Amino acid sequence: MSGTSPPSFTSAVAGDLVSWSVDTYGHVFPQQGEAADDEVPHVVVDRDGVEWAVRELATPQTWARAPRCLVVSSRDCVRRVWTYPSDWRALGADALLRLGRAD
């Protein structure tokens, strides 16, 4: 390796509706102490065959942008979505995975 670090992706890059956090397993950091309302996540598969788990969480932390968020996670990435419809479970995979993305 050349000693350069990979680019850092932040909410400034992704847009104001999303914040990112990833651990080595692609999950939300355990020290954040979050627990989903449902024990079983809503699972969708994108066009590349990547499986994404989607959970809605209460976010009482002082840094939170809203009282609740969706956590959308794959094996390689975790994304928080702060603005989403109440019927998000009825969305198809493409529409659900587009939530919060910067255009």
Helices and strands as residue ranges (DSSP letters): H 11-14, E 18-20, G 30-32, E 42-45, E 51-58, E 68-73, E 78-81, G 88-90, H 93-98
